[in-house]
Amino acid sequence: MRQGLIRAAVGAVDKALLLAMRARTASERAHHEALSVADRLALFDAVAAEYRAPMTHHAPEHESEAFDRQWLFPQPRLACMEAREVGSLPRSAERAETNAICIQELSWDSAFCPISMHVASKYGSRVDNRMARARLFTPERPTPSSRAAVIVLHGYMGGQWLVEQSQWPIRRLVRAGLDVALCVLPFHGVRGESAHRGAPPFPSADPRMTIEACRQTVSDVRSLATWLRARGAVSVGVMGLSLGGYLAALVATVARDVDFVCPIVPLASFAAFADEQGRLGQGVERSVQIASMERAYASVSPLMRPLQINPKRALVVVADQDLITPASHGKRMAERFRCAMLTLPGGHVLAWERENIWHHLIAMLEREQLLDPALARLSSARGAPP
């Protein structure tokens, strides 16, 4: 009886979030769904051709594929970072902590240029999106031990500072020896504009807008990782939630800019998500549209690209009752990466035993010598509430 009530509550919360997402994207979806199947397939084929997406299922890559990857994801440059202190997380009285956690707000020129001329004007018109933004959490008085860093990517419609600061276990990660950088996705949070109502235009029913935003995210994260290393980080990783999990995984397939990756309840395929929401028809029509949509997104799909880091440094987390990005998404990603997968009880929003994520993540980093072992053991010994 109790298990049934819990399952019902988990499902109700995920369904409510899905309804909210659908309501905010109703007008754009209506335009897309008004297209005939033939027109939709033509759009997907045109996008696939425009981005010249290689199907990189093998290694080593051919020289032409390496060129395509460089074309899609140019080498990052060291950002001219503006950093200003904006406060601190107060000391935790129950844990008798001696140091507060310093918060710095980071901003830098995104230096991003869309490939597609079909969306370049629309994409570039959003002025606030041209500046990349993040908040960096570090010890107020750092220990002399070497510290790692993790870049955190939020989910769809996220990116509000106070919400993200409360959602992620910042104190837990900082105590373990990680500096934490909450990075805002394109068109979200402070990178959105009050003049534009409704949902962020990413992801979009137009695959080109989505692909360009994926490319911009990769560019921003790689620039931030480069800056964190220049600042002294001994290792840099990336983790993300839902859409952020997809993007974290994508970053790890582009180049060796990051040392570890942890996608949490990740989206793994835009085509699979559209199909699960009943947008791609039935029967033969459905299977043809899924295949065509997968080809359209291949250039930015983590399922179509080889992982660029050691699989032992990757951890995928799924929730067994997730109705938004079902566990099948994470399973496909873990199988593709040949990496470990952790399954939590619960749904996309209400998942239990989240502490297991941080326990497994820190254990992985310590095992791979990416984290100061003394700091990790000290954090474990103290216990670890978020």
VOBA-1610 file (N, C-alpha, C; in pm, whole numbers, padded with zeros to 5 digits, always signed):
BEGIN
Met+00083-00120+00000Met+00000+00000+00000Met+00087+00126+00000Arg+00184+00127+00092Arg+00271+00244+00102Arg+00352+00262-00025Gln+00405+00151-00079Gln+00483+00159-00203Gln+00399+00213-00317Gly+00271+00172-00320Gly+00182+00221-00424Gly+00158+00370-00414Leu+00142+00421-00292Leu+00123+00564-00272Leu+00247+00643-00312Ile+00364+00590-00276Ile+00489+00657-00312Ile+00505+00663-00463Arg+00478+00549-00529Arg+00490+00544-00675Arg+00394+00643-00741Ala+00272+00652-00685Ala+00173+00744-00740Ala+00218+00889-00723Ala+00277+00920-00607Ala+00325+01057-00582Ala+00439+01092-00676Val+00532+00998-00694Val+00645+01019-00785Val+00594+01045-00926Gly+00500+00962-00972Gly+00445+00978-01106Gly+00370+01109-01122Ala+00296+01149-01018Ala+00219+01274-01025Ala+00309+01395-01041Val+00421+01397-00969Val+00514+01510-00978Val+00577+01517-01116Asp+00621+01402-01169Asp+00681+01402-01303Asp+00578+01443-01409Lys+00454+01395-01395Lys+00350+01431-01491Lys+00320+01580-01486Ala+00319+01636-01365Ala+00294+01780-01352Ala+00403+01861-01422Leu+00528+01817-01408Leu+00637+01887-01475Leu+00625+01875-01626Leu+00587+01756-01675Leu+00568+01739-01819Leu+00458+01831-01871Leu+00348+01842-01796Leu+00239+01931-01837Leu+00285+02075-01843Ala+00366+02117-01744Ala+00418+02253-01742Ala+00508+02278-01863Met+00592+02180-01895Met+00681+02193-02011Met+00600+02204-02140Arg+00497+02121-02151Arg+00413+02123-02272Arg+00339+02255-02285Ala+00291+02308-02172Ala+00218+02434-02176Ala+00307+02548-02222Arg+00432+02548-02177Arg+00523+02658-02210Arg+00572+02650-02354Thr+00565+02531-02413Thr+00615+02516-02551Thr+00502+02490-02650Ala+00377+02515-02608Ala+00260+02477-02689Ala+00262+02539-02827Ser+00290+02669-02838Ser+00282+02736-02968Ser+00386+02683-03065Glu+00508+02662-03016Glu+00613+02612-03105Glu+00584+02468-03147Arg+00538+02387-03054Arg+00505+02248-03087Arg+00392+02242-03189Ala+00294+02331-03173Ala+00181+02332-03266Ala+00228+02360-03409His+00322+02454-03422His+00377+02485-03555His+00449+02365-03613His+00529+02297-03529His+00605+02181-03577His+00511+02066-03613Glu+00411+02041-03526Glu+00323+01928-03549Glu+00228+01952-03666Ala+00215+02078-03707Ala+00132+02108-03824Ala+00199+02067-03955Leu+00330+02044-03949Leu+00402+02000-04069Leu+00356+01860-04108Ser+00347+01835-04236Ser+00319+01699-04282Ser+00440+01610-04254Val+00419+01481-04255Val+00531+01389-04233Val+00639+01411-04339Ala+00598+01432-04463Ala+00695+01454-04571Ala+00778+01579-04545Asp+00711+01687-04502Asp+00783+01812-04474Asp+00877+01795-04354Arg+00834+01719-04256Arg+00918+01698-04138Arg+01042+01618-04175Leu+01023+01515-04256Leu+01138+01434-04300Leu+01233+01517-04385Ala+01178+01604-04468Ala+01263+01691-04551Ala+01345+01785-04462Leu+01283+01837-04356Leu+01355+01924-04262Leu+01468+01847-04195Phe+01440+01728-04146Phe+01543+01649-04079Phe+01658+01617-04174Asp+01625+01582-04298Asp+01730+01550-04396Asp+01815+01673-04428Ala+01750+01789-04440Ala+01824+01912-04469Ala+01919+01948-04354Val+01873+01928-04231Val+01957+01958-04115Val+02076+01864-04110Ala+02054+01736-04132Ala+02164+01639-04132Ala+02269+01676-04235Ala+02224+01718-04354Ala+02318+01756-04459Ala+02391+01885-04424Glu+02320+01979-04361Glu+02379+02109-04328Glu+02494+02096-04229Tyr+02480+02004-04135Tyr+02585+01988-04033Tyr+02683+01876-04065Arg+02664+01813-04180Arg+02760+01710-04227Arg+02795+01613-04116Ala+02696+01565-04044Ala+02720+01486-03924Ala+02784+01352-03954Pro+02907+01328-03908Pro+02968+01196-03925Pro+02915+01098-03822Met+02900+00973-03859Met+02854+00871-03765Met+02979+00803-03708Thr+03033+00859-03601Thr+03163+00816-03549Thr+03147+00701-03449His+03116+00584-03502His+03100+00467-03416His+03231+00391-03397His+03335+00434-03463His+03458+00358-03460His+03574+00448-03419Ala+03683+00386-03383Ala+03806+00460-03348Ala+03924+00378-03398Pro+04035+00441-03440Pro+04051+00588-03442Pro+03967+00652-03553Glu+03943+00780-03540Glu+03860+00849-03637Glu+03939+00877-03765His+03865+00883-03873His+03928+00924-03999His+03963+01072-03993Glu+04058+01111-04073Glu+04103+01250-04072Glu+03988+01345-04104Ser+03901+01307-04196Ser+03789+01394-04233Ser+03694+01413-04116Glu+03675+01307-04034Glu+03587+01318-03919Glu+03648+01409-03813Ala+03780+01401-03798Ala+03847+01491-03704Ala+03829+01635-03748Phe+03834+01658-03879Phe+03811+01793-03932Phe+03670+01839-03901Asp+03572+01751-03920Asp+03433+01786-03892Asp+03415+01822-03746Arg+03480+01747-03658Arg+03465+01775-03516Arg+03524+01911-03481Gln+03638+01944-03542Gln+03700+02075-03519Gln+03611+02185-03575Trp+03546+02159-03686Trp+03458+02257-03749Trp+03334+02281-03662Leu+03277+02173-03609Leu+03160+02184-03523Leu+03194+02241-03386Phe+03310+02203-03333Phe+03349+02241-03198Phe+03492+02297-03200Pro+03509+02423-03234Pro+03642+02483-03241Pro+03715+02476-03108Gln+03847+02481-03115Gln+03927+02477-02993Gln+03892+02595-02902Pro+03881+02569-02772Pro+03848+02678-02680Pro+03966+02771-02661Arg+03935+02893-02625Arg+04041+02987-02592Arg+04028+03024-02445Leu+04137+03071-02386Leu+04134+03112-02246Leu+04047+03238-02236Ala+03937+03226-02164Ala+03841+03336-02156Ala+03898+03453-02078Cys+03861+03572-02122Cys+03891+03693-02044Cys+03780+03704-01939Met+03806+03645-01824Met+03703+03624-01724Met+03685+03746-01634Glu+03561+03786-01616Glu+03529+03886-01513Glu+03474+03811-01394Ala+03540+03823-01280Ala+03499+03753-01159Ala+03477+03854-01048Arg+03361+03847-00985Arg+03335+03935-00872Arg+03269+03856-00760Glu+03310+03884-00639Glu+03255+03814-00524Glu+03115+03868-00496Val+03021+03774-00476Val+02881+03814-00455Val+02826+03764-00322Gly+02913+03716-00234Gly+02867+03670-00104Gly+02928+03537-00068Ser+02862+03467+00023Ser+02912+03338+00066Ser+02798+03253+00118Leu+02818+03121+00115Leu+02726+03031+00183Leu+02766+03031+00330Pro+02674+03053+00421Pro+02710+03059+00563Pro+02764+02927+00614Arg+02839+02934+00722Arg+02890+02813+00785Arg+02774+02727+00831Ser+02793+02597+00829Ser+02691+02504+00875Ser+02711+02479+01023Ala+02619+02531+01106Ala+02637+02522+01252Ala+02637+02378+01300Glu+02549+02295+01241Glu+02541+02157+01289Glu+02664+02075+01254Arg+02741+02122+01157Arg+02862+02049+01119Arg+02988+02114+01175Ala+02972+02219+01254Ala+03085+02288+01316Ala+03191+02325+01214Glu+03147+02374+01099Glu+03242+02414+00996Glu+03309+02546+01035Thr+03435+02555+01005Thr+03510+02676+01041Thr+03513+02777+00928Asn+03494+02733+00804Asn+03504+02823+00689Asn+03371+02835+00617Ala+03338+02956+00576Ala+03225+02976+00485Ala+03270+02939+00344Ile+03175+02934+00253Ile+03207+02904+00113Ile+03188+03032+00032Cys+03294+03074-00032Cys+03294+03198-00109Cys+03223+03177-00243Ile+03141+03275-00283Ile+03070+03269-00411Ile+03121+03381-00501Gln+03170+03343-00617Gln+03211+03441-00718Gln+03120+03427-00840Glu+03078+03538-00895Glu+03001+03536-01018Glu+03098+03557-01134Leu+03094+03467-01231Leu+03183+03470-01346Leu+03104+03507-01471Ser+03163+03588-01555Ser+03103+03619-01685Ser+03214+03634-01788Trp+03188+03586-01908Trp+03287+03596-02015Trp+03215+03592-02150Asp+03280+03649-02248Asp+03225+03653-02384Asp+03212+03512-02437Ser+03091+03475-02475Ser+03069+03338-02523Ser+03145+03311-02653Ala+03174+03413-02730Ala+03255+03399-02853Ala+03205+03285-02940Phe+03074+03283-02960Phe+03011+03174-03034Phe+02951+03226-03163Cys+02967+03149-03270Cys+02912+03187-03400Cys+02833+03070-03458Pro+02701+03087-03482Pro+02623+02977-03540Pro+02673+02938-03678Ile+02658+02812-03711Ile+02693+02762-03843Ile+02578+02787-03941Ser+02456+02758-03897Ser+02340+02764-03986Ser+02296+02907-04011Met+02293+02945-04137Met+02243+03077-04173Met+02091+03086-04158His+02024+02972-04149His+01879+02971-04134His+01836+03028-03998Val+01923+03015-03897Val+01884+03060-03763Val+01982+03163-03705Ala+02083+03202-03782Ala+02187+03291-03729Ala+02129+03422-03677Ser+02038+03482-03752Ser+01981+03610-03711Ser+01898+03595-03584Lys+01813+03495-03580Lys+01730+03471-03462Lys+01817+03440-03341Tyr+01919+03358-03362Tyr+02005+03318-03252Tyr+02081+03438-03197Gly+02137+03519-03286Gly+02218+03632-03243Gly+02139+03749-03188Ser+02006+03749-03209Ser+01924+03861-03162Ser+01907+03861-03010Arg+01935+03749-02945Arg+01918+03741-02800Arg+02046+03791-02733Val+02049+03918-02701Val+02171+03984-02655Val+02226+03923-02528Asp+02140+03896-02430Asp+02187+03845-02301Asp+02254+03708-02314Asn+02223+03637-02421Asn+02281+03504-02439Asn+02426+03510-02488Arg+02471+03627-02530Arg+02608+03637-02582Arg+02713+03631-02472Met+02671+03651-02348Met+02763+03648-02235Met+02742+03518-02157Ala+02847+03437-02145Ala+02839+03314-02066Ala+02845+03350-01918Arg+02774+03273-01836Arg+02764+03305-01694Arg+02778+03180-01609Ala+02841+03196-01493Ala+02855+03085-01397Ala+02874+03142-01258Arg+02850+03061-01157Arg+02886+03096-01020Arg+02983+02990-00968Leu+03091+03038-00909Leu+03198+02950-00860Leu+03197+02950-00708Phe+03194+02829-00651Phe+03190+02811-00506Phe+03322+02748-00461Thr+03394+02817-00374Thr+03524+02772-00327Thr+03535+02795-00177Pro+03627+02725-00110Pro+03647+02754+00032Pro+03692+02898+00052Glu+03643+02960+00157Glu+03683+03098+00186Glu+03833+03106+00214Arg+03881+03006+00287Arg+04026+02995+00311Arg+04068+02855+00268Pro+04103+02838+00141Pro+04133+02704+00090Pro+04251+02640+00160Thr+04245+02507+00173Thr+04356+02432+00232Thr+04470+02425+00132Pro+04591+02393+00176Pro+04703+02384+00082Pro+04693+02262-00009Ser+04598+02171+00018Ser+04584+02052-00065Ser+04541+02089-00206Ser+04574+02003-00300Ser+04534+02025-00438Ser+04383+02008-00451Arg+04321+02094-00528Arg+04177+02088-00544Arg+04140+02061-00690Ala+04032+01986-00706Ala+03974+01962-00837Ala+03858+02061-00857Ala+03796+02055-00973Ala+03680+02141-01000Ala+03577+02062-01079Val+03450+02095-01057Val+03342+02032-01133Val+03250+02142-01186Ile+03219+02133-01315Ile+03124+02224-01379Ile+02988+02156-01379Val+02888+02225-01328Val+02754+02168-01311Val+02658+02234-01409Leu+02582+02150-01482Leu+02486+02199-01582Leu+02345+02162-01537His+02258+02261-01530His+02121+02241-01482His+02033+02184-01593Gly+01907+02160-01559Gly+01812+02107-01654Gly+01732+02213-01726Tyr+01640+02168-01810Tyr+01554+02257-01889Tyr+01472+02348-01798Met+01465+02475-01831Met+01393+02580-01759Met+01456+02611-01623Gly+01578+02561-01599Gly+01650+02590-01476Gly+01744+02708-01496Gly+01843+02718-01407Gly+01944+02821-01420Gly+01926+02940-01329Gln+01823+02938-01243Gln+01806+03046-01146Gln+01900+03021-01029Trp+01979+03121-00994Trp+02087+03099-00897Trp+02039+03035-00767Leu+01938+03091-00704Leu+01897+03041-00573Leu+01844+02898-00580Val+01772+02868-00688Val+01720+02732-00705Val+01835+02633-00723Glu+01929+02667-00809Glu+02040+02575-00835Glu+02129+02558-00711Gln+02150+02667-00637Gln+02233+02658-00517Gln+02169+02567-00412Ser+02036+02562-00409Ser+01970+02477-00312Ser+01959+02332-00360Gln+01961+02312-00492Gln+01941+02178-00547Gln+02068+02093-00542Trp+02182+02155-00562Trp+02307+02080-00569Trp+02376+02077-00433Pro+02444+01968-00398Pro+02508+01954-00267Pro+02643+02027-00263Ile+02638+02158-00272Ile+02761+02236-00287Ile+02855+02216-00169Arg+02802+02223-00047Arg+02888+02204+00070Arg+02956+02067+00068Arg+02879+01967+00034Arg+02931+01829+00028Arg+03048+01819-00070Leu+03032+01877-00186Leu+03135+01868-00289Leu+03257+01952-00253Val+03234+02071-00197Val+03347+02156-00157Val+03427+02090-00047Arg+03359+02029+00051Arg+03430+01959+00159Arg+03515+01844+00105Ala+03467+01782-00003Ala+03539+01668-00060Ala+03660+01710-00142Gly+03679+01841-00163Gly+03795+01889-00238Gly+03766+01938-00377Leu+03638+01965-00407Leu+03598+02013-00539Leu+03552+02158-00532Asp+03606+02242-00619Asp+03546+02372-00643Asp+03429+02349-00739Val+03317+02416-00715Val+03194+02391-00791Val+03157+02513-00873Ala+03141+02494-01004Ala+03101+02602-01094Ala+02964+02570-01152Leu+02861+02644-01108Leu+02727+02630-01165Leu+02721+02714-01293Cys+02708+02647-01406Cys+02712+02716-01536Cys+02571+02725-01594Val+02534+02841-01645Val+02400+02863-01699Val+02396+02826-01847Leu+02297+02746-01885Leu+02282+02705-02024Leu+02235+02823-02111Pro+02260+02816-02242Pro+02211+02922-02332Pro+02062+02946-02316Phe+02024+03074-02315Phe+01886+03121-02312Phe+01814+03094-02179His+01884+03046-02078His+01823+03016-01949His+01868+03117-01843Gly+01793+03124-01735Gly+01832+03206-01621Gly+01871+03347-01661Val+01989+03390-01613Val+02035+03526-01642Val+02075+03544-01788Arg+02076+03436-01866Arg+02105+03447-02009Arg+01978+03457-02092Gly+01862+03458-02025Gly+01736+03484-02093Gly+01707+03633-02086Glu+01600+03674-02147Glu+01565+03816-02148Glu+01419+03832-02106Ser+01395+03926-02017Ser+01260+03948-01965Ser+01162+03985-02075Ala+01213+04042-02183Ala+01125+04082-02293Ala+01068+03961-02367His+01133+03845-02351His+01088+03724-02420His+01016+03634-02320Arg+00886+03626-02332Arg+00806+03543-02243Arg+00805+03398-02291Gly+00762+03309-02204Gly+00750+03169-02241Gly+00878+03091-02216Ala+00883+02973-02277Ala+00995+02882-02254Ala+01121+02930-02325Pro+01239+02893-02274Pro+01363+02923-02347Pro+01359+02858-02485Pro+01417+02922-02586Pro+01415+02866-02721Pro+01516+02753-02741Phe+01546+02682-02635Phe+01637+02568-02639Phe+01600+02473-02526Pro+01568+02348-02561Pro+01558+02290-02695Pro+01441+02349-02774Ser+01452+02337-02906Ser+01356+02397-02996Ser+01298+02292-03091Ala+01179+02320-03142Ala+01123+02232-03245Ala+01206+02239-03373Asp+01279+02348-03391Asp+01370+02361-03505Asp+01504+02298-03463Pro+01542+02185-03522Pro+01665+02119-03480Pro+01788+02208-03489Arg+01788+02304-03581Arg+01906+02389-03597Arg+01929+02478-03475Met+01821+02531-03415Met+01836+02610-03292Met+01892+02522-03180Thr+01842+02400-03171Thr+01889+02309-03066Thr+02036+02272-03086Ile+02073+02240-03209Ile+02212+02204-03239Ile+02306+02320-03208Glu+02267+02440-03248Glu+02352+02556-03222Glu+02368+02579-03071Ala+02260+02562-02994Ala+02270+02581-02849Ala+02356+02472-02785Cys+02351+02350-02838Cys+02440+02244-02791Cys+02586+02282-02819Arg+02611+02333-02939Arg+02747+02375-02974Arg+02794+02488-02882Gln+02704+02584-02856Gln+02742+02696-02770Gln+02771+02647-02627Thr+02691+02554-02577Thr+02716+02500-02444Thr+02853+02435-02437Val+02886+02353-02536Val+03016+02288-02539Val+03128+02392-02539Ser+03112+02497-02621Ser+03212+02603-02628Ser+03229+02673-02493Asp+03116+02706-02429Asp+03122+02775-02300Asp+03187+02688-02193Val+03149+02561-02188Val+03203+02470-02086Val+03353+02449-02107Arg+03394+02433-02231Arg+03537+02412-02257Arg+03618+02537-02221Ser+03563+02656-02249Ser+03631+02779-02210Ser+03643+02789-02058Leu+03535+02755-01988Leu+03537+02759-01842Leu+03635+02657-01787Ala+03639+02537-01845Ala+03734+02435-01800Ala+03877+02482-01820Thr+03904+02546-01933Thr+04038+02599-01960Thr+04077+02703-01855Trp+03983+02790-01820Trp+04009+02894-01720Trp+04032+02831-01582Leu+03954+02730-01547Leu+03969+02665-01417Leu+04107+02597-01406Arg+04152+02536-01515Arg+04286+02476-01513Arg+04393+02583-01498Ala+04378+02694-01572Ala+04475+02802-01561Ala+04477+02860-01420Arg+04363+02853-01354Arg+04351+02903-01217Arg+04416+02808-01116Gly+04442+02683-01158Gly+04511+02590-01070Gly+04441+02458-01045Ala+04325+02434-01107Ala+04255+02308-01085Ala+04339+02191-01135Val+04355+02089-01051Val+04436+01973-01090Val+04358+01879-01180Ser+04226+01885-01174Ser+04141+01811-01267Ser+04008+01887-01277Val+03940+01868-01389Val+03812+01936-01412Val+03714+01835-01469Gly+03596+01828-01411Gly+03493+01740-01461Gly+03366+01816-01489Val+03267+01744-01542Val+03137+01807-01570Val+03028+01709-01534Met+02925+01760-01469Met+02807+01678-01444Met+02683+01762-01471Gly+02573+01695-01501Gly+02453+01769-01535Gly+02329+01688-01509Leu+02217+01758-01500Leu+02088+01699-01469Leu+01996+01709-01589Ser+01938+01597-01632Ser+01837+01594-01737Ser+01896+01648-01869Leu+01848+01762-01920Leu+01910+01824-02038Leu+02057+01852-02010Gly+02089+01897-01889Gly+02228+01919-01852Gly+02310+01791-01856Gly+02246+01677-01827Gly+02314+01548-01837Gly+02350+01514-01980Tyr+02259+01544-02072Tyr+02287+01525-02215Tyr+02408+01607-02256Leu+02409+01734-02214Leu+02516+01824-02253Leu+02648+01789-02186Ala+02644+01743-02061Ala+02766+01698-01994Ala+02827+01581-02071Ala+02740+01487-02112Ala+02789+01373-02189Ala+02846+01417-02323Leu+02779+01513-02388Leu+02829+01563-02517Leu+02968+01624-02501Val+02989+01704-02398Val+03120+01764-02374Val+03227+01655-02366Ala+03194+01545-02298Ala+03292+01438-02279Ala+03320+01360-02406Thr+03241+01382-02512Thr+03268+01315-02640Thr+03341+01405-02739Val+03359+01531-02705Val+03416+01626-02801Val+03568+01628-02797Ala+03624+01638-02679Ala+03770+01645-02665Ala+03806+01611-02521Arg+03934+01607-02494Arg+03980+01571-02360Arg+03994+01695-02271Asp+03896+01783-02277Asp+03899+01904-02194Asp+03856+01875-02051Val+03783+01764-02031Val+03739+01728-01897Val+03794+01591-01861Asp+03808+01569-01730Asp+03869+01446-01679Asp+03766+01345-01632Phe+03645+01390-01603Phe+03539+01296-01560Phe+03404+01355-01596Val+03302+01266-01599Val+03169+01310-01637Val+03066+01232-01557Cys+02957+01300-01520Cys+02850+01235-01445Cys+02714+01290-01490Pro+02652+01227-01592Pro+02517+01266-01632Pro+02414+01206-01535Ile+02323+01288-01483Ile+02223+01246-01385Ile+02085+01253-01447Val+02008+01145-01439Val+01879+01128-01508Val+01882+01197-01644Pro+01979+01158-01729Pro+02003+01237-01851Pro+01902+01208-01961Leu+01874+01311-02038Leu+01820+01293-02172Leu+01932+01233-02255Ala+01903+01133-02337Ala+02007+01074-02421Ala+01980+01094-02569Ser+01853+01121-02604Ser+01818+01132-02746Ser+01696+01223-02760Phe+01707+01328-02841Phe+01593+01415-02867Phe+01485+01338-02943Ala+01525+01247-03031Ala+01428+01168-03107Ala+01351+01075-03015Ala+01420+01010-02923Ala+01352+00920-02829Ala+01254+00997-02742Phe+01293+01117-02697Phe+01203+01198-02614Phe+01079+01237-02693Ala+01097+01282-02818Ala+00982+01319-02900Ala+00890+01200-02922Asp+00948+01084-02944Asp+00869+00963-02963Asp+00791+00927-02836Glu+00856+00938-02721Glu+00791+00905-02594Glu+00675+01000-02564Gln+00680+01121-02619Gln+00572+01218-02601Gln+00464+01205-02710Gly+00477+01102-02794Gly+00375+01075-02895Gly+00375+01170-03011Arg+00489+01231-03044Arg+00494+01332-03149Arg+00530+01277-03286Leu+00567+01149-03293Leu+00622+01097-03419Leu+00535+00989-03483Gly+00408+00985-03450Gly+00317+00895-03517Gly+00328+00751-03472Gln+00276+00661-03557Gln+00270+00519-03527Gln+00323+00437-03645Gly+00354+00311-03618Gly+00390+00218-03723Gly+00513+00258-03801Val+00507+00236-03934Val+00621+00264-04022Val+00654+00413-04019Glu+00550+00497-04018Glu+00571+00641-04013Glu+00657+00679-03892Arg+00627+00617-03778Arg+00702+00645-03655Arg+00848+00605-03668Ser+00874+00484-03714Ser+01012+00435-03722Ser+01095+00517-03820Val+01032+00560-03930Val+01104+00641-04029Val+01139+00778-03970Gln+01044+00838-03897Gln+01071+00969-03837Gln+01177+00961-03728Ile+01174+00856-03647Ile+01276+00841-03543Ile+01415+00835-03606Ala+01430+00751-03709Ala+01561+00736-03774Ala+01606+00866-03838Ser+01514+00937-03901Ser+01548+01063-03967Ser+01587+01170-03865Met+01514+01174-03753Met+01545+01273-03649Met+01678+01242-03582Glu+01708+01114-03563Glu+01838+01076-03505Glu+01951+01123-03596Arg+01934+01110-03727Arg+02037+01156-03821Arg+02052+01308-03815Ala+01940+01379-03799Ala+01947+01525-03793Ala+02030+01573-03675Tyr+02019+01502-03561Tyr+02089+01543-03439Tyr+02223+01471-03420Ala+02265+01391-03516Ala+02383+01307-03498Ala+02508+01386-03461Ser+02524+01506-03516Ser+02646+01583-03492Ser+02662+01623-03346Val+02550+01631-03271Val+02559+01671-03130Val+02500+01562-03039Ser+02494+01440-03087Ser+02439+01331-03007Ser+02550+01255-02936Pro+02545+01246-02801Pro+02647+01166-02731Pro+02638+01017-02764Leu+02525+00974-02819Leu+02511+00834-02858Leu+02575+00805-02992Met+02612+00908-03066Met+02672+00893-03198Met+02820+00926-03199Arg+02877+00955-03081Arg+03015+01001-03075Arg+03092+00916-02974Pro+03221+00896-02995Pro+03300+00818-02899Pro+03336+00900-02776Leu+03331+00838-02661Leu+03374+00903-02537Leu+03523+00932-02545Gln+03562+01052-02505Gln+03702+01095-02517Gln+03780+01077-02387Ile+03715+01030-02283Ile+03785+01006-02156Ile+03776+00859-02121Asn+03856+00818-02025Asn+03853+00679-01979Asn+03714+00646-01924Pro+03651+00537-01971Pro+03517+00501-01921Pro+03512+00481-01770Lys+03625+00453-01708Lys+03628+00438-01563Lys+03603+00571-01492Arg+03611+00680-01568Arg+03590+00813-01512Arg+03453+00870-01549Ala+03362+00782-01587Ala+03225+00821-01622Ala+03126+00745-01536Leu+03023+00815-01489Leu+02917+00754-01409Leu+02784+00812-01455Val+02693+00725-01498Val+02559+00765-01540Val+02461+00727-01430Val+02371+00820-01395Val+02273+00797-01289Val+02133+00799-01349Val+02052+00698-01316Val+01913+00693-01362Val+01821+00675-01243Ala+01691+00704-01264Ala+01588+00681-01163Ala+01489+00580-01220Asp+01456+00479-01140Asp+01381+00365-01195Asp+01236+00396-01229Gln+01179+00507-01179Gln+01040+00542-01210Gln+01029+00674-01287Asp+01137+00716-01348Asp+01143+00844-01420Asp+01046+00843-01538Leu+00955+00942-01542Leu+00860+00953-01652Leu+00899+01059-01754Ile+01003+01136-01726Ile+01044+01244-01815Ile+01160+01200-01903Thr+01269+01158-01843Thr+01376+01092-01918Thr+01390+00952-01857Pro+01311+00857-01904Pro+01310+00724-01845Pro+01450+00663-01835Ala+01462+00562-01748Ala+01591+00498-01726Ala+01651+00443-01855Ser+01568+00418-01956Ser+01620+00369-02084Ser+01717+00467-02147His+01698+00598-02123His+01791+00698-02177His+01930+00678-02117Gly+01937+00673-01984Gly+02066+00655-01919Gly+02129+00522-01951Lys+02048+00418-01965Lys+02102+00285-01998Lys+02168+00287-02135Arg+02104+00353-02232Arg+02166+00364-02365Arg+02298+00438-02357Met+02302+00543-02276Met+02424+00622-02263Met+02534+00541-02196Ala+02500+00471-02089Ala+02601+00390-02018Ala+02653+00278-02107Glu+02565+00217-02185Glu+02608+00111-02277Glu+02699+00168-02385Arg+02664+00285-02437Arg+02746+00350-02540Arg+02884+00384-02486Phe+02890+00434-02363Phe+03016+00474-02302Phe+03089+00358-02236Arg+03018+00245-02218Arg+03075+00129-02149Arg+03124+00168-02009Cys+03037+00241-01940Cys+03074+00293-01809Cys+02976+00246-01703Ala+03004+00279-01579Ala+02919+00240-01467Ala+02787+00316-01470Met+02682+00251-01418Met+02552+00315-01407Met+02496+00290-01267Leu+02443+00395-01208Leu+02383+00389-01075Leu+02234+00411-01089Thr+02152+00322-01031Thr+02007+00335-01037Thr+01952+00376-00900Leu+01877+00487-00900Leu+01813+00536-00778Leu+01665+00499-00778Pro+01605+00477-00662Pro+01460+00461-00657Pro+01392+00597-00668Gly+01281+00603-00741Gly+01209+00728-00752Gly+01200+00778-00895Gly+01158+00904-00909Gly+01135+00961-01041Gly+01234+01068-01078His+01200+01144-01181His+01289+01248-01233His+01309+01358-01129Val+01201+01396-01063Val+01207+01503-00963Val+01228+01446-00824Leu+01146+01348-00786Leu+01153+01288-00652Leu+01229+01155-00661Ala+01359+01161-00648Ala+01442+01040-00645Ala+01504+01030-00506Trp+01499+00909-00450Trp+01554+00888-00317Trp+01699+00842-00324Glu+01762+00843-00210Glu+01900+00795-00197Glu+01996+00873-00286Arg+01970+01004-00302Arg+02058+01087-00384Arg+02200+01093-00329Glu+02212+01073-00197Glu+02346+01074-00139Glu+02435+00969-00204Asn+02375+00861-00257Asn+02455+00759-00325Asn+02528+00816-00446Ile+02468+00918-00511Ile+02535+00978-00627Ile+02670+01034-00584Trp+02669+01115-00478Trp+02791+01184-00436Trp+02891+01084-00375His+02838+00983-00309His+02928+00879-00255His+03001+00809-00368His+02927+00766-00472His+02989+00696-00584His+03079+00789-00666Leu+03035+00913-00684Leu+03116+01008-00761Leu+03249+01033-00692Ile+03247+01061-00564Ile+03371+01090-00491Ile+03460+00968-00486Ala+03400+00850-00467Ala+03479+00727-00468Ala+03548+00707-00603Met+03476+00738-00713Met+03534+00726-00847Met+03651+00822-00864Leu+03633+00945-00819Leu+03739+01044-00834Leu+03861+01008-00751Glu+03838+00956-00633Glu+03951+00916-00549Glu+04024+00797-00610Arg+03946+00700-00660Arg+04007+00582-00723Arg+04091+00620-00844Glu+04042+00717-00922Glu+04113+00759-01043Glu+04218+00867-01016Gln+04241+00896-00888Gln+04342+00993-00844Gln+04317+01131-00904Leu+04189+01167-00911Leu+04150+01299-00959Leu+04113+01392-00843Leu+04117+01338-00723Leu+04075+01412-00605Leu+04173+01384-00494Asp+04203+01485-00414Asp+04292+01465-00301Asp+04232+01360-00208Pro+04295+01243-00192Pro+04235+01135-00113Pro+04213+01172+00032Ala+04299+01257+00088Ala+04282+01297+00229Ala+04153+01376+00247Leu+04125+01468+00152Leu+04003+01547+00161Leu+03879+01460+00142Ala+03885+01366+00047Ala+03771+01278+00022Ala+03741+01192+00143Arg+03845+01135+00205Arg+03823+01051+00323Arg+03769+01132+00439Leu+03818+01256+00454Leu+03771+01342+00562Leu+03623+01372+00543Ser+03584+01400+00417Ser+03444+01429+00389Ser+03357+01310+00419Ser+03401+01189+00384Ser+03323+01068+00409Ser+03311+01041+00558Ala+03417+01067+00631Ala+03416+01041+00774Ala+03320+01134+00847Arg+03302+01255+00794Arg+03213+01351+00859Arg+03067+01325+00831Gly+03039+01239+00733Gly+02900+01226+00690Gly+02873+01328+00582Ala+02759+01316+00515Ala+02743+01399+00396Ala+02601+01438+00364Pro+02533+01508+00450Pro+02404+01562+00406Pro+02425+01670+00302Pro+02336+01687+00203Pro+02352+01790+00101Pro+02360+01928+00163
//
